Amino acid sequence: MKSLKTAVVVLFTLISFVSMAGVNCNDKIKNKDIFTSEQVEMKMRHCESLKESRKAFRATLTAEQKAIKKDKSLTRKDKRERLKATFSEEQRVLKNEIRSIKKQNRAEFRATLTAEQKSILKERRKSRKMK
């Protein structure tokens, strides 16, 4: 009985934490219909793990860099190129850290995919390219 109460409290805490903090992450997960609940949870954890690094990176942006990000006359590619040119060494290190975390998360998630899930995802990518 005691373990059941503990499990319920832990589950409730987890759900409330995810509902409060993971709203954006939950919206970012695509193809939920073919993933298992464990895979969706893994994606949520991965998304949450990147939040702090991204927040730390955004905190290092200068006024000039923020102005470049807000400039609506530039294309996404132009913004990226201009921002890269203004990055300090610290910002480059943070960006590389974020990139390596994403790469590690991607590899970890891919290892959980079944052959059937892989084929469904492949079909969806092909149909999206055809449009």
C-alpha positions, 0 to 999 in steps of 0.5 A: 500500500505504501509503495502504491502511494509513493508511486502515485505521488511520483507519477503525479509529480512527473505529470505536473512537472511535464505539464508545466514545463514541457508544453513547448516540448510536447508540441514539438514532438511529431509522429506521436501516433507511431511512437511508444509511450516510452519513446515519447517520454524519451523525446520529452526528456531530450527536449527538456535537457536542451532547455538549460543550454539554450537558455544559457546561450540566449543569455550571452547574446549581445544587443547587436545579435538580438537585433539581427535575430529580430530583423524581419527583412532578413531570411533565416539563412541570412540571419544565421550567417550574420549571427555566426560572424558575430559569435564570440568563442564562448558562444561557439563553445555553447553552440557546439555543446548544444549540437553534441547533445542533440546528436547524442539524443538523436542517436539514443532515440534512433536505437529504440526505433523498430524496423516497422517504425523506421519504414513508416517514418521513411514513407512519411518523409517521401510523401512530404517531399513529393508535395 
